[in-house]
Amino acid sequence: MMSRKASPPAAAGTRDHPVRVLRKDLRMTQAELAGSVGVSRQTIVAVEQGDYAPSVFLALRIARLLGTTVEVLFGAGEPVPEKSERRT
């Protein structure tokens, strides 16, 4: 089994993109999310880094798969709700 290097801690004042937070909560890889919504892993990387704004249709597919809304994922900096507050 290959060990994975730990990511460096985020710089003060920065936080992960909501897509990344929710994807990791679901223990899903970028490749799995990409395959489930019909895009490349590189597209998911770009979304999580904030370098790519997905189309409405892709944003809806990602939100549905992650069990949330487009507004939570791509809204005006709303915090990601706690697990117990998310819709199922």
DOLO-457851 format. One record per residue: z, x, y of N, C-alpha, C, O in turn. Coordinates in steps of 0.02 Angstrom, whole numbers, plus 50000, padded with zeros to 5 digits. Layout:
ZXYZXYZXYZXY;...
end
This chain:
500005004249942500005000050000500005004550062500405009150067;499565003150108499515007050169500045004750218500154998750228;500365009650250500835007650302500475007050368499975010550381;500715002650409500405001550473500845004550527501455003850526;500525008150574500905010950629501165005350673500825000450686;501765006350696502055001450742501695001950809501535007350832;501574996250839501264996150905501774998650956502374997350949;501535002051007502005004251059502274998051095501934992951099;502884998551121503164992751156502744991051217502454995451248;502724984651232502344982451291502674985051354503284985751358;502254986551403502514989051466502924983551499502804977551489;503404985551539503834980751573503394975951615502944978151650;503544969551610503174964651648502544962151615502214957651642;502364964851558501774962351523501994958451462502544959451436;501564953851440501724950151380501084948751342500534948951370;501164947451278500584946151236500254939551254500584934951278;499604939251243499224933151254499494927751205499654929351148;499524921551227499774916251183499384915751116499684913951065;498734917251116498364917051053498664922151004498764920650946;498814928151029499104933250986499794931250961499954932050902;500214928651006500894926650987500874921350932501214922050882;500474916150942500454910750893500124912850828500344910850774;499594917050833499264919550772499764923550731499794922750670;500144927850763500644931850727501204927550698501444928850644;501404922350735501904917650709501684914650643502084913350598;501034913450638500744910450577500574915750524500314914150471;500734922050540500594927650495499854927850476499664928850418;499434927050526498714926950518498424933250550498634935250604;497944936250517497614942050546497074939850595496864934050595;496854944550636496304943050682495684941050642495314936550662;495564944450586494974942850545495024935850515494524932250512;495624933850494495714927150466495594921750519495254916850507;495874922850579495774918050633495024917750650494744912250658;494714923450656494004923750673493584919850622493154915850640;493704921150558493334917650505493444910150506492984906350494;494054908150522494214900950523493894897250580493744891250575;493774900750636493464897450694492734899350702492404896850748;492474903650659491754905050659491514910250710490964909750736;491944915250724491734920650769491904927350737492184927550682;491724932750771491884939350745492604941250762492894938450809;492874945950725493544948450741493564951450811494064950850847;493014954650831492974957650897493054952450953493324953851006;492804946350940492874940950988493614939150996493854938151052;493974938850941494694937250944495064942850980495514941551020;494884949150966495184954751002495094953951077495564954751116;494484952451097494334951651169494714945851200494944946351256;494774940251163495164934551188495894936551197496184935151249;496174939851148496884941851151497014946951206497574947251233;496524950951222496604955951276496454952951345496554956251396;496214946751346496054943551409495394945751438495254944551497;494974948851396494324951251418493764946251408493204947251430;493914940751373493404935751357493704928851363494214927351332;493384924651402493594917651408493144913651361492544913151372;493434910751308493024907151260492744900651289492994897951338;492214898351257491934891851276492454886451262492934887651226;492344880651290492794875051278492824873551203493364872251177;492264873651169492254872051098492644877151057493004875251012;492564883651073492934888751037493684888251054494104888851009;493844887051116494544886351136494874880551099495444881151077;494514875051091494774869251054494884870950980495394869050951;494414874550950494484876450879495084881050870495474880150823;495164885850915495734890450910496384886650919496854887450880;496424882350969497034878550982497214874150923497794873950902;496734870650895496884866250838497134870250779497614868150746;496814875850766497014879950709497714882750719498094883350671;497894884450781498554887250795499084881850808499664883450820;498874875550805499344870050812499614869050883500194867250892;499174870050932499384869351001498814866451042498344863751014;498854867151107498334864551151497984870251187498234875851192;497404868751213497024873551253497424875451315497404881251336;497774870651343498174872051404498714877251390498834881551433;499034876951333499544881851316499234888751307499504893751330;498654888951274498334895451260498014898551321498054904651330;497694894451362497284897151416497464894351484497084895151532;498034890951489498244887751551498504892851602498394898851595;498834890351651499064894351708499714898051693500214897151728;499714902051641500294906251627500904902551601501464904951608;500794896651572501354892951542501634897051484501244899951446;502284897251477502564900951420502404897451354502324891351352;502354901351301502234898551235502874894951213503414897851215;502814888551192503414884851172503724887951110503394891151070;504374886951103504734889251043504444885550983504164880050990;504514888450924504244885450863504464878150855504064873950836;505094876750870505354869950860505054864950909505084858850897;504754867250964504474862851014503724861551004503434857351038;503414865150958502694864550948502524858250910502904855750868;501924855650925501674849950888501464852250819501274857950810;501504847750771501284849450703500744844850682500484845450626;
end
